[in-house]
């Protein structure tokens, strides 16, 4: 733990624009869309099983979970890649640029 942890002087408040961004540079939007799409996927799977209890199931209901599953795969891979820095990278700052600010 650094000395700033035990400091009694108040620290400046973070910039409100940076509060919504995560450490990996990704805002809350991709995660929220992924979360809602997982709910849609779950509901289509539940509807699929409910329809199976009534007899033969139409193909539209059988394959209805596939589009949300494809979307979940794409957004999940995107979030995974962004987490490990496979996105746009900023050039590294030189020591002089770090001192200037």
C-alpha angles and dihedrals in degrees: 000000000000129000091254089067091063095039116121094202113102115254120226115264115255119254108270091227093060096048093077093050120085126225091264093057094253119127124219094265100084092046092048093049090047091050094050092046089054088057090051090049092050092050092050091051091049090049089049093054092044090053091050091061090062098057133262112018124219115241092243091064094041093055097035094101092058101078093051089044091053090048091049090051093052096045092043092052090047092053091045092051093046091050092060095043102259092139136078109328127204116225113259116261119244117234090255092053090050091055094048093053 
